[in-house]
Amino acid sequence: MGKVYDLEERTFQFAKEVRLFIQTLKKTIANIEDGKQVARSSGSIAANYIEANESLSDKDFLFRVKISRKEAKETVLWLRLINETNDLKNKQIIENLIKEAIEIKKILSAILNNSK
């Protein structure tokens, strides 16, 4: 996945890549539940960032970016759980997804720090 510098597009692409990845998992109870959670949290990063850019006030903008950052942290958790509870054939895909979630979280943190 190449780096996208439009953060709305980057978060969208990330959510898409997460969905494509979870489709490859074995259909165990844990994977189905963790897959649902990571699909929700990764999509929420993008949705809340889009809402932040359409915010009505600075306070609303910061609130939405904070939610996006929280969802990025949660996404890392679910991806790590999936990674550490499965014998994945291509570990590189999930490791790249974890790395991207961490990078997005750092970008959102920088936005919040620069907005103060």
Secondary structure, DSSP 4 states (H G I P E B T S, - for coil): ----SSHHHHHHHHHHHHHHHHTTS---HHHHHHHHHHHHHHHHHHHHHHHHHT-SSHHHHHHHHHHHHHHHHHHHHHHHHHHHTS--S-HHHHHHHHHHHHHHHHHHHHHHHHT-
